[in-house]
Each structure stands twice: as structure tokens, then as C-alpha cells.
């Protein structure tokens, strides 16, 4: 008794009492064995051998990404302050404004370098220089005509566009520096503990 099987468009004739390894009609039937179940090691039984990432590395990665955003915002406001200073050059450049802008840009370069290379010492230098820059900006604002007009008129209407823009930049810079201090100090601590461990 012969069984007629159809495999991929070809007719195979296989005897019922003989093995299937016999060639007939130019085709050979091949048996495929399907694997049942999960491969070894993928069923979760190897959990005790898996490596766990230290939480410090996760904190460093998050801190670096957060500091990158803060550096970008600081760079934007430094550029705005620079253009405001250029627009008011007919009044003459103030020494404190020049120091604030110059130190601010240098601190941004050091901060970005420390962030990319994960150097805690460079981040501390960046934090010190950026604090000096914002302190000079605040001192320049206090010593300018802006504080006199506000204290005299108790109103913002007498302010020029330059003075108003400078006041807004300094105010945002102070608030931004608070976040910079918190983020940079935490990031530097995590980097230092990572190296000493």
C-alpha cells in the first residue's frame, strides 16, 4: 500500500511499511522536529547571577542630562546679556558687566567639559565661576540707575527697554543659579563617590 503525499507542489510516493528516506519522483521528504519550551537560561531562573547597575551610575547619568539642559539655558541668557550690553555701548561698558559676561562664558566651557568627561573638579570650578558671574551681574544691576529708579518711583514704567531686559536676565540668572548649585553639587558628590568606591 502506497501513500501519496503532496510536499511543496511535488508528488511523493512513500510505502507504508518502508522508511521515509527513500527517493521517489526526484523529491526527498525531510522530517523537522519542533523545539518545545523555552531555551535554557531564559526562564528567569538565572536571576541570582545577573549584574545590577549601581544606583550611583544611574544618578550620575540623570545628573549629567539635567546639567546639560541647565548649561544650555545659561548659555542662552549669557548670549542675551551680551547683546544687551552691545546695544547699550553708547553709555559705555561697565566693568562689572564685562566681567560677568566673560566669566560666565568661561564657566560654561569648563562646565560642559566637566560634564562630558565626568570630572568633579572641573564641575566645582564651573560652579565657582558661574557664581562669581551672577554675583557681578547682580552688583552691576544694584549699582546702575535701575535700582535708583525703582526705589524712587516705586514703578517699572520709567525703565528703558535695556534696563528692563537687564533686570529680567539677572533675575532669571539668579533663579537658574540655584538649580545649577543643587544639580552640580549632587553630581560632583556622586562622581567622587563613584571614583573612591
PLY file of the C-alpha trace (Angstrom):
ply
format ascii 1.0
element vertex 197
property float x
property float y
property float z
element edge 196
property int vertex1
property int vertex2
end_header
0.00 0.00 0.00
1.41 3.35 -1.03
0.59 6.76 0.42
0.62 9.71 -1.94
1.84 12.87 -0.18
1.99 16.36 -1.65
5.02 18.44 -0.49
5.70 21.86 -2.00
3.94 21.16 -5.21
5.67 17.81 -5.84
4.22 14.31 -5.52
5.95 11.96 -3.13
5.26 8.31 -3.04
6.13 6.62 0.20
5.45 2.96 1.04
3.63 2.40 4.28
5.98 -0.30 5.51
9.27 1.30 4.40
11.13 4.30 5.92
10.67 7.77 4.52
14.32 8.26 3.48
13.74 6.76 0.05
13.89 8.99 -3.08
10.98 8.72 -5.48
10.00 11.13 -8.25
13.08 13.36 -7.62
11.98 14.56 -4.12
13.02 13.53 -0.64
10.88 14.06 2.42
12.62 15.61 5.41
11.29 15.48 8.90
11.51 18.59 11.05
11.47 18.45 14.78
9.94 21.44 16.53
11.57 22.50 19.79
9.11 22.72 22.64
9.56 25.05 25.64
11.96 27.94 26.47
15.68 27.81 25.80
17.82 27.20 28.85
18.55 30.31 30.92
15.65 32.45 29.67
13.02 31.33 32.14
14.20 33.70 34.89
15.98 31.04 36.92
19.34 32.82 36.48
18.25 35.95 38.37
20.80 35.39 41.15
23.66 35.60 38.65
22.57 38.82 36.95
24.58 42.00 37.49
22.81 45.01 38.97
23.80 48.56 37.95
24.85 50.62 40.95
22.42 53.43 41.74
25.30 55.95 41.66
25.79 55.39 37.94
22.10 55.99 37.31
22.21 59.18 39.38
25.30 60.39 37.50
23.62 59.80 34.13
20.50 61.68 35.20
22.56 64.49 36.71
24.59 64.91 33.54
21.48 65.15 31.38
19.91 67.65 33.79
23.09 69.73 33.86
23.17 69.73 30.06
19.77 71.42 30.00
20.84 73.97 32.61
24.03 74.76 30.69
22.01 75.33 27.52
19.64 77.73 29.29
22.57 79.54 30.90
24.27 79.88 27.52
21.10 81.39 26.05
20.81 84.03 28.78
24.53 84.77 28.59
24.08 85.49 24.88
21.06 87.69 25.60
23.06 89.62 28.21
25.91 90.03 25.74
23.62 91.53 23.08
22.00 93.81 25.65
25.45 95.05 26.65
26.31 95.67 22.99
23.06 97.58 22.46
23.94 99.92 25.33
27.53 100.59 24.32
26.79 104.30 23.77
26.61 104.59 27.56
29.97 102.89 27.88
30.74 99.38 29.07
30.53 98.77 32.77
33.42 96.81 34.27
31.13 94.56 36.27
29.05 93.74 33.20
32.16 92.84 31.19
33.49 90.65 33.99
30.13 88.95 34.42
29.77 88.10 30.72
33.39 86.99 30.29
33.49 84.82 33.40
30.07 83.43 32.54
31.16 82.17 29.12
34.38 80.69 30.53
32.40 78.91 33.25
30.07 77.42 30.63
33.00 75.96 28.70
34.51 74.45 31.85
31.12 73.13 32.94
30.48 71.41 29.61
33.98 69.93 29.65
33.48 68.62 33.18
30.08 67.21 32.29
31.35 65.34 29.23
34.44 63.94 30.96
32.69 63.36 34.30
35.33 65.41 36.13
34.11 66.51 39.55
36.95 69.04 39.94
36.02 70.82 36.71
32.40 70.95 37.82
33.45 72.60 41.09
35.44 75.20 39.15
32.43 75.78 36.89
30.20 76.25 39.92
32.56 78.79 41.46
32.99 80.80 38.25
29.27 80.82 37.43
28.51 82.04 40.96
31.08 84.84 40.53
29.50 85.77 37.18
25.99 86.01 38.60
27.27 87.94 41.62
28.90 90.50 39.30
25.66 90.77 37.32
23.67 91.42 40.49
26.21 94.00 41.67
26.06 95.75 38.29
22.26 95.88 38.48
22.29 97.26 42.01
24.84 99.95 41.18
23.07 101.01 37.98
20.29 103.55 37.54
17.78 100.70 37.65
17.74 100.40 41.43
17.52 104.17 41.83
14.52 104.43 39.51
12.68 101.58 41.17
13.32 102.92 44.67
12.37 106.47 43.66
9.27 105.89 41.55
8.13 102.55 43.02
7.16 101.61 39.50
8.65 99.94 36.41
7.28 102.48 33.92
10.32 104.83 33.96
12.61 101.92 32.99
14.04 101.73 29.50
13.96 98.55 27.42
17.65 97.96 28.15
17.18 98.29 31.90
14.09 96.11 31.94
15.79 93.40 29.85
18.86 93.50 32.08
16.72 93.17 35.21
14.83 90.19 33.78
18.06 88.44 32.74
19.63 88.94 36.15
16.53 87.73 37.97
16.26 84.59 35.84
20.01 84.08 36.20
19.77 84.11 40.00
16.91 81.60 39.99
18.76 79.44 37.46
21.93 79.53 39.56
20.06 77.97 42.48
19.18 74.93 40.35
22.73 74.87 38.99
24.20 74.75 42.50
21.90 71.92 43.61
22.46 69.86 40.45
26.21 70.40 40.24
26.90 69.68 43.93
24.86 66.46 43.79
26.51 65.37 40.54
30.02 66.08 41.85
29.32 64.09 45.01
28.08 61.08 43.02
31.11 61.25 40.73
33.51 61.44 43.68
31.89 58.52 45.50
31.97 56.51 42.26
35.73 57.01 41.90
36.58 56.30 45.54
34.50 53.11 45.70
0 1
1 2
2 3
3 4
4 5
5 6
6 7
7 8
8 9
9 10
10 11
11 12
12 13
13 14
14 15
15 16
16 17
17 18
18 19
19 20
20 21
21 22
22 23
23 24
24 25
25 26
26 27
27 28
28 29
29 30
30 31
31 32
32 33
33 34
34 35
35 36
36 37
37 38
38 39
39 40
40 41
41 42
42 43
43 44
44 45
45 46
46 47
47 48
48 49
49 50
50 51
51 52
52 53
53 54
54 55
55 56
56 57
57 58
58 59
59 60
60 61
61 62
62 63
63 64
64 65
65 66
66 67
67 68
68 69
69 70
70 71
71 72
72 73
73 74
74 75
75 76
76 77
77 78
78 79
79 80
80 81
81 82
82 83
83 84
84 85
85 86
86 87
87 88
88 89
89 90
90 91
91 92
92 93
93 94
94 95
95 96
96 97
97 98
98 99
99 100
100 101
101 102
102 103
103 104
104 105
105 106
106 107
107 108
108 109
109 110
110 111
111 112
112 113
113 114
114 115
115 116
116 117
117 118
118 119
119 120
120 121
121 122
122 123
123 124
124 125
125 126
126 127
127 128
128 129
129 130
130 131
131 132
132 133
133 134
134 135
135 136
136 137
137 138
138 139
139 140
140 141
141 142
142 143
143 144
144 145
145 146
146 147
147 148
148 149
149 150
150 151
151 152
152 153
153 154
154 155
155 156
156 157
157 158
158 159
159 160
160 161
161 162
162 163
163 164
164 165
165 166
166 167
167 168
168 169
169 170
170 171
171 172
172 173
173 174
174 175
175 176
176 177
177 178
178 179
179 180
180 181
181 182
182 183
183 184
184 185
185 186
186 187
187 188
188 189
189 190
190 191
191 192
192 193
193 194
194 195
195 196
